[in-house]
Amino acid sequence: MMRHRWLPGTVEGFVKCNNCGLEVRKYMLKRGGLGPCEPDKWKIEAHVEGETALIVCPACKKLVINAIVCVYCGHQLRSLDFGGEK
């Protein structure tokens, strides 16, 4: 079994394995529990390219997580099939 070779990720706060392509948040390295490094095994998307983690809710104008509904006011930010099959 190979060990992961961590390099800086494509987004700040992430690291990416040079061998298998697994990309995780930096804090996950300290927590452990990551499986062995096997190329083409990991199909995890740590983030969506072009999407930001935080957006401004159009109803309450607060900075919220980019989700289906606003955590503060409940305003629907995305359609219910957000992230589903295209």
FENRA-V147010 format. One record per pair of residues at least 6 apart in sequence whose C-alpha atoms are under 8 Angstrom apart, sorted by the first residue. I is the first residue (numbers start at 1). J is the second residue. Records with the same first field share a line. If there is no record, write none. Layout:
BEGIN
I: J  J
END
This chain:
BEGIN
1: 36  37  38
2: 36  37  38
3: 36  37
4: 17  18  19  20  36  37
5: 16  17  18  19
6: 15  16  17  18
7: 15  16  17  18
8: 14  15  16
9: 15  16  23
10: 16
13: 25  26
14: 23  24  25  26
15: 23  24  25  26
16: 22  23  24
17: 23
19: 37  38  39
20: 37  38  39  40  41  42
21: 39  40  42
22: 42  43  44
23: 44  45  46
24: 46
25: 46
28: 34
52: 66
53: 65  66
54: 63  64  65  66
55: 63  64  65  66
56: 62  63  64
57: 63  64  70  75  77
59: 73  75
60: 72  73
62: 72
64: 70  71  72
65: 71
66: 77
67: 77  78
68: 76  77  78  79  80  82
69: 75  76  77  78
70: 76  77
END
